[in-house]
Amino acid sequence: MRLDKFLKMSRIIKRRSVANEVADNGRVSANGKIVKASYEVKVGDIMEIQFGDKISKFEILSIPKVEGKNISEIIKLL
């Protein structure tokens, strides 16, 4: 699944267009490398997202197949 779609479906970012913008501005990294919105998210990836002065870090536990899945089943905050 594309990074921008994952961020929207997992409810980390509310809109896919915002997720796309955040990723394309270099504020998202996967496993220590900056990634674009088209990055294919994989189980086990360690993601970091910069929101202003804060950095959110989490591990991907599963890829959601249906909207509405509980976020605690999808990511583990680090």
N, C-alpha and C positions, 0 to 999 in steps of 0.2 A: 504494500500500500504506500502511496506517495506520502511524504512527510506532511504537506499541508492538509491533506485529507485526514491523516491520523490525528493531528493536533486538533482539528475541528471535531471529529467523531469522539475523541477521548475527553472532550470538553476542557482541554487545557487552554485553548483559544476559541472564542465564541464563533468567529466567522472564518471561513476558508480564505477569503480575500485578505484578511488581516494576517493569518498564518503564512500565506504566500509572501506578503510584504516583509514580515519579520525574518523569514528564512532568507529571502533574496537580499536583505540588507546585512547579512553576515552575522546575525545575532543568535544563530542556532548551530550547535556542533553535535556531532555523533561520534562517539569514541575518540574524542580529542581533535577531530577535524571539522572545519566549518563546512556546512552542507547547504544546498539549495532546496527549494520547495519540492523539486522533482526527486529528491533522494528516496530510495526504497527502504522503508523502515523494516527492521528485522527484530525478532525476539532476541533479547540479550543485549541490544544496543544500549549504551549509556548516553543519554541526551542531556545537553545543557542549553537552557534558553535564557538570554539576558533580557530582563524587563527593567529598563532604566538602570538603577544602581544595584538591583537584585539579580541574582542568578539562581534559577531553579534547576536542580539536577535530579534526574530520575532514570530508572532502568525500565525498559519495556519488557513486560511479562507475557503479553499476548497482543495479537492484532485483532481489533474488534471487527466482527462480521455484521453486527446489527447495531444500529443506533440505540442508545438508551442503556447500554451495558454499564454496570457500576464501575466507576473509574478506578476503584481499589483493586479490581480484577485485572486491569490493563497495565498499570504502572506501579512501581515501588519508588517512593521518594527516597533520595539518598542524602 
